[in-house]
Amino acid sequence: MPKFEIVAMSEVQTKTATGQSRLVLEYVELIRSVGPGKAGLLTPDEGETTNAIRRRLGTAAKAMGVDLTIKNAGGAIYFWAAKRRRGRPRKVTLGG
């Protein structure tokens, strides 16, 4: 009989993610780490572009159902939670 355990969904997602989904999960964690009233600052590594960072942030935010404001300033990317819009909220699909 195999050994049975119950594990957290976030742990499973992190361990089973591959390729692009692993990157998206990393960006999801970055977005979650920025608290209300604060902004995040990302600077690209060697060989990485600001457009790629913006795209990954947008993908992660959409997966979380969070509205982000993303600004490019002098080779760095700033991001923060946007003010809530009126109307029906977006559907959430990724543990949020």
MARLO-84626 format. One record per atom (N, C-alpha, C, CB): atom name; x, y, z; residue in three letters. Coordinates in steps of 0.001 Angstrom, whole numbers. Glycine has a CB too. Layout:
<marros>
> CA,X,Y,Z,ALA
...
</marros>
This chain:
<marros>
> N,851,-1177,0,MET
> CA,0,0,0,MET
> C,899,1244,0,MET
> CB,-969,-4,1233,MET
> N,626,2205,-883,PRO
> CA,1452,3414,-923,PRO
> C,1205,4305,296,PRO
> CB,1173,4201,-2208,PRO
> N,2208,5101,618,LYS
> CA,2105,6044,1734,LYS
> C,1242,7233,1292,LYS
> CB,3529,6524,2205,LYS
> N,305,7681,2125,PHE
> CA,-613,8766,1798,PHE
> C,-345,9971,2689,PHE
> CB,-2071,8305,1945,PHE
> N,-299,11175,2070,GLU
> CA,-120,12427,2807,GLU
> C,-1026,13482,2207,GLU
> CB,1362,12894,2780,GLU
> N,-1399,14444,3006,ILE
> CA,-2123,15604,2507,ILE
> C,-1154,16776,2549,ILE
> CB,-3427,15894,3352,ILE
> N,-1037,17474,1412,VAL
> CA,-93,18583,1305,VAL
> C,-826,19842,833,VAL
> CB,1066,18227,333,VAL
> N,-208,20988,1082,ALA
> CA,-791,22270,675,ALA
> C,-735,22421,-840,ALA
> CB,-58,23445,1356,ALA
> N,-1767,23040,-1405,MET
> CA,-1841,23235,-2847,MET
> C,-688,24092,-3350,MET
> CB,-3169,23871,-3226,MET
> N,-275,25102,-2589,SER
> CA,824,25963,-3024,SER
> C,2125,25174,-3152,SER
> CB,1009,27126,-2044,SER
> N,2330,24210,-2264,GLU
> CA,3523,23359,-2330,GLU
> C,3505,22496,-3588,GLU
> CB,3621,22468,-1079,GLU
> N,2342,21947,-3920,VAL
> CA,2197,21107,-5110,VAL
> C,2459,21932,-6371,VAL
> CB,785,20470,-5163,VAL
> N,1881,23138,-6437,GLN
> CA,2066,23985,-7609,GLN
> C,3533,24334,-7802,GLN
> CB,1235,25259,-7484,GLN
> N,4233,24632,-6714,THR
> CA,5645,24979,-6808,THR
> C,6490,23793,-7267,THR
> CB,6147,25486,-5467,THR
> N,6222,22618,-6741,LYS
> CA,7032,21443,-7074,LYS
> C,6753,20883,-8464,LYS
> CB,6798,20367,-6056,LYS
> N,5536,21058,-8966,THR
> CA,5197,20471,-10259,THR
> C,5296,21449,-11421,THR
> CB,3817,19913,-10206,THR
> N,5561,22710,-11135,ALA
> CA,5645,23713,-12194,ALA
> C,6895,23497,-13041,ALA
> CB,5645,25130,-11595,ALA
> N,6743,23702,-14333,THR
> CA,7876,23593,-15245,THR
> C,7876,24770,-16196,THR
> CB,7834,22267,-16026,THR
> N,9029,25125,-16698,GLY
> CA,9160,26149,-17721,GLY
> C,8505,27463,-17377,GLY
> CB,8601,25656,-18980,GLY
> N,7591,27913,-18248,GLN
> CA,6936,29203,-18104,GLN
> C,6095,29284,-16832,GLN
> CB,6070,29477,-19311,GLN
> N,5442,28187,-16455,SER
> CA,4595,28230,-15263,SER
> C,5419,28443,-13999,SER
> CB,3786,26942,-15145,SER
> N,6659,27969,-13983,ARG
> CA,7539,28211,-12831,ARG
> C,7838,29706,-12722,ARG
> CB,8866,27394,-12959,ARG
> N,8095,30354,-13856,LEU
> CA,8344,31798,-13856,LEU
> C,7119,32565,-13371,LEU
> CB,8739,32274,-15261,LEU
> N,5947,32160,-13850,VAL
> CA,4726,32840,-13445,VAL
> C,4518,32702,-11937,VAL
> CB,3515,32276,-14211,VAL
> N,4772,31527,-11386,LEU
> CA,4630,31335,-9936,LEU
> C,5608,32210,-9152,LEU
> CB,4847,29862,-9573,LEU
> N,6820,32401,-9670,GLU
> CA,7785,33282,-9012,GLU
> C,7267,34718,-9003,GLU
> CB,9159,33210,-9715,GLU
> N,6682,35153,-10116,TYR
> CA,6144,36504,-10193,TYR
> C,4892,36654,-9328,TYR
> CB,5827,36863,-11643,TYR
> N,4112,35589,-9190,VAL
> CA,2956,35619,-8295,VAL
> C,3426,35882,-6866,VAL
> CB,2158,34288,-8375,VAL
> N,4487,35218,-6458,GLU
> CA,5033,35432,-5110,GLU
> C,5549,36854,-4938,GLU
> CB,6159,34435,-4824,GLU
> N,6164,37421,-5984,LEU
> CA,6624,38806,-5908,LEU
> C,5449,39755,-5700,LEU
> CB,7394,39187,-7180,LEU
> N,4369,39528,-6438,ILE
> CA,3189,40386,-6321,ILE
> C,2579,40265,-4932,ILE
> CB,2145,40026,-7395,ILE
> N,2496,39053,-4421,ARG
> CA,1933,38845,-3082,ARG
> C,2783,39486,-1992,ARG
> CB,1785,37358,-2803,ARG
> N,4086,39582,-2199,SER
> CA,4967,40138,-1172,SER
> C,4854,41651,-1029,SER
> CB,6389,39776,-1479,SER
> N,4297,42323,-2046,VAL
> CA,4121,43771,-1976,VAL
> C,2803,44058,-1267,VAL
> CB,4148,44419,-3402,VAL
> N,2894,44699,-123,GLY
> CA,1706,44983,669,GLY
> C,939,46187,157,GLY
> CB,2087,45202,2103,GLY
> N,-234,46424,732,PRO
> CA,-1024,47584,334,PRO
> C,-297,48881,676,PRO
> CB,-2397,47552,1011,PRO
> N,-379,49837,-228,GLY
> CA,279,51120,-14,GLY
> C,1762,51103,-328,GLY
> CB,84,51554,1392,GLY
> N,2251,50009,-893,LYS
> CA,3665,49884,-1246,LYS
> C,3792,49510,-2710,LYS
> CB,4370,48836,-356,LYS
> N,4989,49688,-3251,ALA
> CA,5255,49345,-4650,ALA
> C,6485,48445,-4719,ALA
> CB,5461,50628,-5515,ALA
> N,6537,47629,-5749,GLY
> CA,7693,46774,-5987,GLY
> C,8574,47376,-7061,GLY
> CB,7255,45361,-6386,GLY
> N,9855,47107,-6979,LEU
> CA,10830,47579,-7960,LEU
> C,11600,46372,-8473,LEU
> CB,11798,48646,-7342,LEU
> N,11589,46178,-9790,LEU
> CA,12324,45081,-10420,LEU
> C,13316,45670,-11407,LEU
> CB,11359,44081,-11131,LEU
> N,14564,45236,-11311,THR
> CA,15577,45639,-12283,THR
> C,16007,44391,-13039,THR
> CB,16803,46341,-11589,THR
> N,16106,44486,-14355,PRO
> CA,16425,43299,-15152,PRO
> C,17863,42821,-14943,PRO
> CB,16195,43591,-16625,PRO
> N,18030,41503,-14996,ASP
> CA,19365,40898,-14968,ASP
> C,19994,41013,-16349,ASP
> CB,19298,39407,-14516,ASP
> N,21222,40586,-16438,GLU
> CA,21933,40565,-17716,GLU
> C,21178,39689,-18705,GLU
> CB,23387,40054,-17536,GLU
> N,20888,40218,-19888,GLY
> CA,20203,39460,-20925,GLY
> C,18696,39430,-20786,GLY
> CB,20708,38079,-20936,GLY
> N,18153,40145,-19822,GLU
> CA,16707,40190,-19606,GLU
> C,16211,41591,-19961,GLU
> CB,16338,39819,-18123,GLU
> N,15030,41682,-20540,THR
> CA,14514,42987,-20947,THR
> C,13382,43433,-20030,THR
> CB,14030,42942,-22401,THR
> N,13160,44742,-20000,THR
> CA,12061,45271,-19200,THR
> C,10717,44834,-19776,THR
> CB,12136,46802,-19129,THR
> N,10641,44666,-21085,ASN
> CA,9390,44198,-21696,ASN
> C,9041,42784,-21235,ASN
> CB,9497,44235,-23229,ASN
> N,10042,41931,-21093,ALA
> CA,9796,40568,-20613,ALA
> C,9283,40595,-19171,ALA
> CB,11085,39715,-20709,ALA
> N,9871,41454,-18355,ILE
> CA,9437,41570,-16955,ILE
> C,7995,42070,-16895,ILE
> CB,10373,42526,-16164,ILE
> N,7685,43090,-17696,ARG
> CA,6319,43622,-17733,ARG
> C,5323,42545,-18153,ARG
> CB,6235,44819,-18694,ARG
> N,5681,41772,-19157,ARG
> CA,4796,40721,-19662,ARG
> C,4561,39655,-18585,ARG
> CB,5395,40076,-20937,ARG
> N,5622,39243,-17905,ARG
> CA,5477,38219,-16860,ARG
> C,4663,38734,-15680,ARG
> CB,6852,37754,-16375,ARG
> N,4873,39993,-15298,LEU
> CA,4076,40584,-14222,LEU
> C,2597,40610,-14609,LEU
> CB,4574,42014,-13899,LEU
> N,2325,41015,-15832,GLY
> CA,941,41071,-16302,GLY
> C,282,39708,-16321,GLY
> CB,885,41674,-17679,GLY
> N,1017,38705,-16767,THR
> CA,489,37328,-16815,THR
> C,189,36818,-15410,THR
> CB,1493,36382,-17516,THR
> N,1113,37055,-14479,ALA
> CA,918,36605,-13095,ALA
> C,-252,37332,-12447,ALA
> CB,2197,36828,-12268,ALA
> N,-359,38629,-12671,ALA
> CA,-1458,39402,-12091,ALA
> C,-2804,38933,-12634,ALA
> CB,-1268,40898,-12375,ALA
> N,-2860,38649,-13919,LYS
> CA,-4099,38169,-14528,LYS
> C,-4485,36813,-13955,LYS
> CB,-3953,38078,-16055,LYS
> N,-3500,35950,-13766,ALA
> CA,-3773,34631,-13194,ALA
> C,-4290,34739,-11760,ALA
> CB,-2509,33769,-13230,ALA
> N,-3818,35755,-11036,MET
> CA,-4246,35959,-9652,MET
> C,-5571,36710,-9559,MET
> CB,-3177,36714,-8886,MET
> N,-5964,37378,-10633,GLY
> CA,-7162,38200,-10596,GLY
> C,-6922,39543,-9948,GLY
> CB,-8253,37482,-9873,GLY
> N,-5680,40020,-10010,VAL
> CA,-5289,41283,-9392,VAL
> C,-5033,42306,-10489,VAL
> CB,-4029,41105,-8492,VAL
> N,-5488,43535,-10260,ASP
> CA,-5186,44619,-11184,ASP
> C,-3906,45303,-10727,ASP
> CB,-6363,45634,-11270,ASP
> N,-2905,45325,-11593,LEU
> CA,-1625,45959,-11278,LEU
> C,-1428,47178,-12148,LEU
> CB,-459,44975,-11466,LEU
> N,-749,48169,-11583,THR
> CA,-229,49273,-12367,THR
> C,1251,48983,-12537,THR
> CB,-492,50682,-11680,THR
> N,1718,48981,-13782,ILE
> CA,3113,48659,-14087,ILE
> C,3705,49834,-14843,ILE
> CB,3235,47332,-14918,ILE
> N,4810,50383,-14321,LYS
> CA,5454,51541,-14946,LYS
> C,6924,51247,-15185,LYS
> CB,5293,52803,-14070,LYS
> N,7421,51742,-16327,ASN
> CA,8820,51604,-16698,ASN
> C,9505,52939,-16439,ASN
> CB,8976,51163,-18191,ASN
> N,10591,52933,-15666,ALA
> CA,11283,54179,-15354,ALA
> C,12786,53932,-15340,ALA
> CB,10809,54753,-13994,ALA
> N,13470,54451,-16338,GLY
> CA,14927,54379,-16361,GLY
> C,15499,52980,-16312,GLY
> CB,15466,55144,-15236,GLY
> N,14930,52053,-17045,GLY
> CA,15461,50693,-17085,GLY
> C,15018,49831,-15929,GLY
> CB,16937,50733,-17114,GLY
> N,14093,50311,-15105,ALA
> CA,13554,49532,-13991,ALA
> C,12038,49489,-14119,ALA
> CB,13982,50138,-12614,ALA
> N,11429,48512,-13467,ILE
> CA,9980,48350,-13499,ILE
> C,9430,48526,-12090,ILE
> CB,9585,46965,-14078,ILE
> N,8467,49433,-11951,TYR
> CA,7739,49620,-10701,TYR
> C,6350,49037,-10885,TYR
> CB,7671,51133,-10290,TYR
> N,5823,48411,-9835,PHE
> CA,4471,47880,-9913,PHE
> C,3788,47975,-8560,PHE
> CB,4486,46430,-10404,PHE
> N,2477,48172,-8590,TRP
> CA,1678,48233,-7380,TRP
> C,249,47861,-7721,TRP
> CB,1746,49635,-6732,TRP
> N,-507,47534,-6674,ALA
> CA,-1902,47151,-6871,ALA
> C,-2697,48380,-7291,ALA
> CB,-2499,46519,-5578,ALA
> N,-3450,48242,-8372,ALA
> CA,-4263,49348,-8871,ALA
> C,-5524,49466,-8033,ALA
> CB,-4618,49148,-10364,ALA
> N,-6113,50639,-8074,LYS
> CA,-7378,50824,-7368,LYS
> C,-8431,49944,-8005,LYS
> CB,-7821,52308,-7384,LYS
> N,-9324,49441,-7192,ARG
> CA,-10375,48547,-7690,ARG
> C,-11309,49291,-8624,ARG
> CB,-11169,47937,-6525,ARG
> N,-11713,48590,-9673,ARG
> CA,-12662,49154,-10626,ARG
> C,-14080,48834,-10193,ARG
> CB,-12399,48619,-12045,ARG
> N,-14993,49619,-10680,ARG
> CA,-16392,49345,-10417,ARG
> C,-16834,48154,-11248,ARG
> CB,-17262,50578,-10720,ARG
> N,-17874,47504,-10794,GLY
> CA,-18427,46397,-11561,GLY
> C,-18050,45037,-11008,GLY
> CB,-17980,46494,-12978,GLY
> N,-18354,44063,-11782,ARG
> CA,-18109,42680,-11376,ARG
> C,-16619,42373,-11400,ARG
> CB,-18868,41706,-12290,ARG
> N,-16083,41753,-10326,PRO
> CA,-14655,41418,-10326,PRO
> C,-14326,40297,-11305,PRO
> CB,-14212,41020,-8928,PRO
> N,-13068,40236,-11702,ARG
> CA,-12622,39183,-12603,ARG
> C,-12656,37830,-11913,ARG
> CB,-11217,39478,-13114,ARG
> N,-12782,36774,-12725,LYS
> CA,-12733,35418,-12177,LYS
> C,-11311,35107,-11767,LYS
> CB,-13248,34373,-13203,LYS
> N,-11153,34446,-10650,VAL
> CA,-9833,34082,-10147,VAL
> C,-9605,32612,-10436,VAL
> CB,-9699,34379,-8623,VAL
> N,-8417,32299,-11008,THR
> CA,-8148,30914,-11380,THR
> C,-6934,30315,-10702,THR
> CB,-7974,30822,-12843,THR
> N,-6049,31147,-10103,LEU
> CA,-4804,30610,-9546,LEU
> C,-4698,30926,-8058,LEU
> CB,-3585,31179,-10295,LEU
> N,-5214,30082,-7232,GLY
> CA,-5054,30156,-5791,GLY
> C,-5170,31535,-5172,GLY
> CB,-3769,29606,-5440,GLY
> N,-6012,32408,-5639,GLY
> CA,-6089,33731,-5080,GLY
> C,-7435,34051,-4668,GLY
> CB,-5619,34730,-6009,GLY
</marros>
